Amino acid sequence: MTGRLSPTAIRSLSVLIGLTAWEIYGRAIHTVIFAYPSQIGRAFAELTRTGELWFYLRGSLVVLALGLALAIAIGIPVGVVMARGATVEYALEPYINALYATPTVALIPLIVLWAGFQVKAKVILVFLFCVFPVLINTYQGVKHTDAKLLEVARSFCAGEWSMWRDLMVPSAAPYILAGIRLGIGRGLVGMIVAEFYTAITGLGYMIVQYANNFRTDRLFVPIVVLMILGVGLTSLLRRIERSVAPWLHVAQQE
C-alpha cells in the first residue's frame, strides 16, 4: 500500500526532497569543490549551448553502441549454442569462466598493445564488459525452457532451427533482456574506464579535464548524463520486456 500517492508521485517527491537538501547544504558550505544542483544546471546549459557536451557525448555513444551491439550479436547465439550442445558448452566453459572471473581492467594494457589507443580498443573493452551478462543469461534462459514444450515440439517433428526460433529464444527472452539490461550498466562503466585508460576522449575526457581544473559544477555534467543514459536505457529495456513477456509482470502484480 502506498496511500493516496502513486508510485511515480512518491519517487518524484523523494528526488525533489533530495535535490532541495543538496541545494541547501551546498549553498551553506559554499566551497569551490562542492557543486549544488542550480550550479550544475547552469553548467549543463552552458556546455549544451556551446556544443561541447554533444561533441564528447557523440564519441562515447558510438563506442557504447558498437560494443553493446557486438555483445548482443555474439552473446545470444553463443549462449543458445552452449545451452543446446553439451560438447560446445564443455569446450567454451573454461574460457568463459576464466575471462569472466578476470577483472577486465587488468586486460586493458594487453588490449591497448594489440588494438592501439583509439576506437577499436575502446569497443573491445566495452564488449568485454557487456558480453558476459548477455551470454550467461541467454544460456540460463534456454536451459530453463519448459521440457514439456520441447517434447511437444519434437512430437510435431520440429527441426532444431524451428525450435530455436519459435520456442527456445522466445521462452528465454526475459532472461536475454535482463542480461542486456545488466550489460548496459556494465557497458557504461566499460566506456568510461576505456576512455580513462586509452586515448582520453568522450565523456571520460570531460570528467578528467574538469576534475583537474576543480570545475566541480562542470564535472557533474557528464556524470549526470551517464546517470540519465543508464536509467533511460534500462527503462527502455523494461518496456520491451513488458511487451515481450507481459505474463511475468502480471504474475508479479498478483
Secondary structure as the mmCIF struct_conf table of DSSP 4:
data_model
#
loop_
_struct_conf.conf_type_id
_struct_conf.id
_struct_conf.beg_label_comp_id
_struct_conf.beg_label_asym_id
_struct_conf.beg_label_seq_id
_struct_conf.end_label_comp_id
_struct_conf.end_label_asym_id
_struct_conf.end_label_seq_id
TURN_TY1_P TURN_TY1_P1 GLY A 3 ARG A 4
BEND BEND1 LEU A 5 LEU A 5
HELX_RH_AL_P HELX_RH_AL_P1 PRO A 7 ILE A 29
TURN_TY1_P TURN_TY1_P2 VAL A 32 ILE A 33
HELX_RH_AL_P HELX_RH_AL_P2 PRO A 37 THR A 50
TURN_TY1_P TURN_TY1_P3 GLY A 51 GLY A 51
HELX_RH_AL_P HELX_RH_AL_P3 GLU A 52 ARG A 84
HELX_RH_AL_P HELX_RH_AL_P4 ALA A 86 ALA A 101
BEND BEND2 THR A 102 THR A 102
HELX_RH_3T_P HELX_RH_3T_P1 THR A 104 LEU A 107
HELX_RH_AL_P HELX_RH_AL_P5 ILE A 108 ALA A 115
BEND BEND3 PHE A 117 GLN A 118
HELX_RH_AL_P HELX_RH_AL_P6 VAL A 119 LYS A 143
TURN_TY1_P TURN_TY1_P4 HIS A 144 HIS A 144
BEND BEND4 THR A 145 THR A 145
HELX_RH_AL_P HELX_RH_AL_P7 ALA A 147 SER A 155
TURN_TY1_P TURN_TY1_P5 PHE A 156 CYS A 157
HELX_RH_AL_P HELX_RH_AL_P8 GLU A 160 MET A 163
HELX_RH_PI_P HELX_RH_PI_P1 TRP A 164 MET A 168
HELX_RH_AL_P HELX_RH_AL_P9 VAL A 169 TYR A 197
BEND BEND5 THR A 198 ALA A 199
HELX_RH_AL_P HELX_RH_AL_P10 GLY A 202 ASN A 212
TURN_TY1_P TURN_TY1_P6 ASN A 213 PHE A 214
HELX_RH_AL_P HELX_RH_AL_P11 THR A 216 VAL A 244
HELX_RH_AL_P HELX_RH_AL_P12 PRO A 246 GLN A 253
#
